[in-house]
């Protein structure tokens, strides 16, 4: 009777450890998702800034000819 109880206790402990790491992975994935979203917004803003700068440069080049 002792060995089955030890096996059940170890199995439960293993599930607790797996649940702990699953929660840590979930938190890190959410944090990574937020960073990806923020980076995407920054890239979009930089892209539109670059597009405006290129248009202004093209106008200035056309006017100088």
PAFIKOL-385559 format. One record per atom (N, C-alpha, C): residue in one letter; x, y, z; residue number from 0; atom name. Coordinates in nm, 2 decimals. Each point is the difference from the previous one (the first is absolute). Layout:
BEGIN
+---------+--------+--------+--------+-----+-------+
! residuo !   east !  north !     up ! num ! atomo !
+---------+--------+--------+--------+-----+-------+
!       A !      X !      Y !      Z ! NUM !    CA !
...
+---------+--------+--------+--------+-----+-------+
***
This chain:
BEGIN
+---------+--------+--------+--------+-----+-------+
! residuo !   east !  north !     up ! num ! atomo !
+---------+--------+--------+--------+-----+-------+
!       X !   0.08 !  -0.12 !   0.00 !   0 !     N !
!       X !  -0.08 !   0.12 !   0.00 !   0 !    CA !
!       X !   0.09 !   0.13 !   0.00 !   0 !     C !
!       X !   0.12 !  -0.01 !   0.05 !   1 !     N !
!       X !   0.08 !   0.11 !   0.00 !   1 !    CA !
!       X !   0.05 !   0.05 !  -0.14 !   1 !     C !
!       X !   0.04 !  -0.10 !  -0.08 !   2 !     N !
!       X !   0.05 !   0.04 !  -0.14 !   2 !    CA !
!       X !  -0.11 !   0.06 !  -0.08 !   2 !     C !
!       X !  -0.12 !  -0.05 !   0.00 !   3 !     N !
!       X !  -0.10 !   0.08 !  -0.08 !   3 !    CA !
!       X !  -0.03 !   0.14 !   0.05 !   3 !     C !
!       X !   0.01 !   0.02 !   0.13 !   4 !     N !
!       X !  -0.02 !   0.14 !   0.05 !   4 !    CA !
!       X !   0.12 !   0.09 !  -0.04 !   4 !     C !
!       X !   0.12 !  -0.06 !   0.00 !   5 !     N !
!       X !   0.11 !   0.08 !  -0.04 !   5 !    CA !
!       X !  -0.01 !   0.03 !  -0.15 !   5 !     C !
!       X !  -0.04 !  -0.10 !  -0.08 !   6 !     N !
!       X !  -0.01 !   0.03 !  -0.14 !   6 !    CA !
!       X !  -0.11 !   0.10 !  -0.03 !   6 !     C !
!       X !  -0.11 !   0.00 !   0.07 !   7 !     N !
!       X !  -0.11 !   0.10 !  -0.02 !   7 !    CA !
!       X !   0.06 !   0.14 !   0.04 !   7 !     C !
!       X !   0.07 !   0.01 !   0.11 !   8 !     N !
!       X !   0.05 !   0.12 !   0.05 !   8 !    CA !
!       X !   0.10 !   0.06 !  -0.10 !   8 !     C !
!       X !   0.09 !  -0.08 !  -0.05 !   9 !     N !
!       X !   0.10 !   0.04 !  -0.10 !   9 !    CA !
!       X !  -0.07 !   0.04 !  -0.13 !   9 !     C !
!       X !  -0.10 !  -0.07 !  -0.04 !  10 !     N !
!       X !  -0.08 !   0.04 !  -0.12 !  10 !    CA !
!       X !  -0.07 !   0.14 !   0.02 !  10 !     C !
!       X !  -0.06 !   0.02 !   0.12 !  11 !     N !
!       X !  -0.06 !   0.13 !   0.03 !  11 !    CA !
!       X !   0.11 !   0.11 !   0.00 !  11 !     C !
!       X !   0.11 !  -0.03 !   0.06 !  12 !     N !
!       X !   0.11 !   0.10 !   0.00 !  12 !    CA !
!       X !   0.05 !   0.03 !  -0.14 !  12 !     C !
!       X !   0.01 !  -0.10 !  -0.09 !  13 !     N !
!       X !   0.04 !   0.02 !  -0.14 !  13 !    CA !
!       X !  -0.10 !   0.09 !  -0.07 !  13 !     C !
!       X !  -0.13 !  -0.02 !   0.03 !  14 !     N !
!       X !  -0.10 !   0.09 !  -0.06 !  14 !    CA !
!       X !   0.00 !   0.14 !   0.05 !  14 !     C !
!       X !   0.04 !   0.02 !   0.12 !  15 !     N !
!       X !   0.01 !   0.13 !   0.06 !  15 !    CA !
!       X !   0.12 !   0.07 !  -0.07 !  15 !     C !
!       X !   0.11 !  -0.07 !  -0.02 !  16 !     N !
!       X !   0.12 !   0.06 !  -0.06 !  16 !    CA !
!       X !  -0.04 !   0.04 !  -0.14 !  16 !     C !
!       X !  -0.07 !  -0.09 !  -0.08 !  17 !     N !
!       X !  -0.03 !   0.03 !  -0.13 !  17 !    CA !
!       X !  -0.10 !   0.12 !  -0.01 !  17 !     C !
!       X !  -0.09 !   0.01 !   0.09 !  18 !     N !
!       X !  -0.09 !   0.11 !   0.00 !  18 !    CA !
!       X !   0.07 !   0.13 !   0.03 !  18 !     C !
!       X !   0.10 !   0.00 !   0.09 !  19 !     N !
!       X !   0.08 !   0.12 !   0.03 !  19 !    CA !
!       X !   0.07 !   0.05 !  -0.13 !  19 !     C !
!       X !   0.06 !  -0.10 !  -0.07 !  20 !     N !
!       X !   0.08 !   0.04 !  -0.12 !  20 !    CA !
!       X !  -0.10 !   0.05 !  -0.11 !  20 !     C !
!       X !  -0.12 !  -0.06 !   0.00 !  21 !     N !
!       X !  -0.10 !   0.04 !  -0.10 !  21 !    CA !
!       X !  -0.04 !   0.14 !   0.02 !  21 !     C !
!       X !  -0.02 !   0.04 !   0.13 !  22 !     N !
!       X !  -0.04 !   0.14 !   0.03 !  22 !    CA !
!       X !   0.12 !   0.09 !  -0.04 !  22 !     C !
!       X !   0.12 !  -0.04 !   0.03 !  23 !     N !
!       X !   0.12 !   0.09 !  -0.03 !  23 !    CA !
!       X !   0.00 !   0.02 !  -0.15 !  23 !     C !
!       X !  -0.01 !  -0.11 !  -0.08 !  24 !     N !
!       X !   0.00 !   0.01 !  -0.15 !  24 !    CA !
!       X !  -0.11 !   0.09 !  -0.05 !  24 !     C !
!       X !  -0.12 !  -0.01 !   0.06 !  25 !     N !
!       X !  -0.12 !   0.08 !  -0.04 !  25 !    CA !
!       X !   0.04 !   0.15 !   0.03 !  25 !     C !
!       X !   0.05 !   0.03 !   0.11 !  26 !     N !
!       X !   0.03 !   0.14 !   0.03 !  26 !    CA !
!       X !   0.11 !   0.06 !  -0.09 !  26 !     C !
!       X !   0.10 !  -0.08 !  -0.03 !  27 !     N !
!       X !   0.11 !   0.04 !  -0.09 !  27 !    CA !
!       X !  -0.06 !   0.02 !  -0.15 !  27 !     C !
!       X !  -0.09 !  -0.09 !  -0.04 !  28 !     N !
!       X !  -0.05 !   0.02 !  -0.13 !  28 !    CA !
!       X !  -0.09 !   0.12 !  -0.01 !  28 !     C !
!       X !  -0.07 !   0.03 !   0.10 !  29 !     N !
!       X !  -0.08 !   0.13 !   0.00 !  29 !    CA !
!       X !   0.09 !   0.12 !   0.00 !  29 !     C !
!       X !   0.11 !   0.00 !   0.07 !  30 !     N !
!       X !   0.10 !   0.11 !   0.00 !  30 !    CA !
!       X !   0.06 !   0.01 !  -0.14 !  30 !     C !
!       X !   0.04 !  -0.11 !  -0.06 !  31 !     N !
!       X !   0.06 !   0.00 !  -0.13 !  31 !    CA !
!       X !  -0.10 !   0.06 !  -0.10 !  31 !     C !
!       X !  -0.13 !  -0.04 !   0.01 !  32 !     N !
!       X !  -0.10 !   0.05 !  -0.09 !  32 !    CA !
!       X !  -0.02 !   0.15 !   0.01 !  32 !     C !
!       X !   0.01 !   0.05 !   0.12 !  33 !     N !
!       X !  -0.01 !   0.14 !   0.02 !  33 !    CA !
!       X !   0.12 !   0.07 !  -0.06 !  33 !     C !
!       X !   0.12 !  -0.05 !   0.01 !  34 !     N !
!       X !   0.12 !   0.06 !  -0.06 !  34 !    CA !
!       X !  -0.01 !  -0.01 !  -0.15 !  34 !     C !
!       X !  -0.05 !  -0.10 !  -0.05 !  35 !     N !
!       X !  -0.01 !  -0.01 !  -0.15 !  35 !    CA !
!       X !  -0.10 !   0.10 !  -0.05 !  35 !     C !
!       X !  -0.11 !   0.02 !   0.07 !  36 !     N !
!       X !  -0.10 !   0.10 !  -0.04 !  36 !    CA !
!       X !   0.06 !   0.14 !   0.01 !  36 !     C !
!       X !   0.07 !   0.03 !   0.11 !  37 !     N !
!       X !   0.06 !   0.13 !   0.01 !  37 !    CA !
!       X !   0.11 !   0.02 !  -0.11 !  37 !     C !
!       X !   0.08 !  -0.10 !  -0.03 !  38 !     N !
!       X !   0.10 !   0.01 !  -0.11 !  38 !    CA !
!       X !  -0.07 !   0.02 !  -0.13 !  38 !     C !
!       X !  -0.11 !  -0.07 !  -0.02 !  39 !     N !
!       X !  -0.07 !   0.02 !  -0.13 !  39 !    CA !
!       X !  -0.06 !   0.14 !  -0.02 !  39 !     C !
!       X !  -0.05 !   0.06 !   0.11 !  40 !     N !
!       X !  -0.04 !   0.14 !   0.00 !  40 !    CA !
!       X !   0.11 !   0.09 !  -0.03 !  40 !     C !
!       X !   0.12 !  -0.02 !   0.06 !  41 !     N !
!       X !   0.11 !   0.08 !  -0.03 !  41 !    CA !
!       X !   0.05 !  -0.01 !  -0.14 !  41 !     C !
!       X !   0.00 !  -0.12 !  -0.06 !  42 !     N !
!       X !   0.04 !  -0.02 !  -0.14 !  42 !    CA !
!       X !  -0.10 !   0.07 !  -0.09 !  42 !     C !
!       X !  -0.13 !  -0.01 !   0.03 !  43 !     N !
!       X !  -0.10 !   0.07 !  -0.08 !  43 !    CA !
!       X !   0.03 !   0.15 !   0.00 !  43 !     C !
!       X !   0.02 !   0.05 !   0.11 !  44 !     N !
!       X !   0.03 !   0.15 !   0.01 !  44 !    CA !
!       X !   0.12 !   0.04 !  -0.07 !  44 !     C !
!       X !   0.11 !  -0.08 !   0.01 !  45 !     N !
!       X !   0.12 !   0.03 !  -0.07 !  45 !    CA !
!       X !  -0.02 !  -0.01 !  -0.15 !  45 !     C !
!       X !  -0.08 !  -0.10 !  -0.04 !  46 !     N !
!       X !  -0.02 !  -0.02 !  -0.14 !  46 !    CA !
!       X !  -0.08 !   0.12 !  -0.06 !  46 !     C !
!       X !  -0.10 !   0.05 !   0.07 !  47 !     N !
!       X !  -0.07 !   0.12 !  -0.05 !  47 !    CA !
!       X !   0.09 !   0.12 !   0.00 !  47 !     C !
!       X !   0.09 !   0.02 !   0.10 !  48 !     N !
!       X !   0.09 !   0.11 !   0.01 !  48 !    CA !
!       X !   0.10 !  -0.01 !  -0.12 !  48 !     C !
!       X !   0.04 !  -0.12 !  -0.03 !  49 !     N !
!       X !   0.09 !  -0.01 !  -0.12 !  49 !    CA !
!       X !  -0.07 !   0.03 !  -0.13 !  49 !     C !
!       X !  -0.12 !  -0.04 !  -0.01 !  50 !     N !
!       X !  -0.08 !   0.02 !  -0.12 !  50 !    CA !
!       X !  -0.02 !   0.15 !  -0.02 !  50 !     C !
!       X !  -0.03 !   0.07 !   0.11 !  51 !     N !
!       X !  -0.02 !   0.15 !  -0.01 !  51 !    CA !
!       X !   0.14 !   0.07 !  -0.04 !  51 !     C !
!       X !   0.10 !  -0.05 !   0.06 !  52 !     N !
!       X !   0.14 !   0.06 !  -0.03 !  52 !    CA !
!       X !   0.03 !  -0.03 !  -0.15 !  52 !     C !
!       X !  -0.03 !  -0.12 !  -0.05 !  53 !     N !
!       X !   0.03 !  -0.03 !  -0.14 !  53 !    CA !
!       X !  -0.08 !   0.09 !  -0.09 !  53 !     C !
!       X !  -0.13 !   0.02 !   0.03 !  54 !     N !
!       X !  -0.08 !   0.08 !  -0.08 !  54 !    CA !
!       X !   0.05 !   0.15 !   0.00 !  54 !     C !
!       X !   0.04 !   0.05 !   0.11 !  55 !     N !
!       X !   0.05 !   0.13 !   0.01 !  55 !    CA !
!       X !   0.14 !   0.01 !  -0.08 !  55 !     C !
!       X !   0.08 !  -0.10 !   0.01 !  56 !     N !
!       X !   0.12 !   0.00 !  -0.07 !  56 !    CA !
!       X !  -0.02 !   0.00 !  -0.15 !  56 !     C !
!       X !  -0.10 !  -0.08 !  -0.04 !  57 !     N !
!       X !  -0.03 !  -0.01 !  -0.15 !  57 !    CA !
!       X !  -0.05 !   0.13 !  -0.05 !  57 !     C !
!       X !  -0.09 !   0.07 !   0.08 !  58 !     N !
!       X !  -0.04 !   0.14 !  -0.04 !  58 !    CA !
!       X !   0.11 !   0.09 !  -0.01 !  58 !     C !
!       X !   0.09 !   0.00 !   0.09 !  59 !     N !
!       X !   0.12 !   0.09 !   0.00 !  59 !    CA !
!       X !   0.09 !  -0.03 !  -0.12 !  59 !     C !
!       X !   0.02 !  -0.12 !  -0.03 !  60 !     N !
!       X !   0.08 !  -0.04 !  -0.12 !  60 !    CA !
!       X !  -0.07 !   0.04 !  -0.13 !  60 !     C !
!       X !  -0.13 !  -0.01 !   0.00 !  61 !     N !
!       X !  -0.07 !   0.04 !  -0.12 !  61 !    CA !
!       X !   0.00 !   0.16 !  -0.02 !  61 !     C !
!       X !   0.00 !   0.07 !   0.11 !  62 !     N !
!       X !   0.00 !   0.14 !  -0.01 !  62 !    CA !
!       X !   0.14 !   0.06 !  -0.03 !  62 !     C !
!       X !   0.10 !  -0.08 !   0.03 !  63 !     N !
!       X !   0.14 !   0.05 !  -0.03 !  63 !    CA !
!       X !   0.04 !  -0.02 !  -0.14 !  63 !     C !
!       X !  -0.08 !  -0.09 !  -0.07 !  64 !     N !
!       X !   0.04 !  -0.02 !  -0.14 !  64 !    CA !
!       X !  -0.07 !   0.10 !  -0.08 !  64 !     C !
+---------+--------+--------+--------+-----+-------+
***
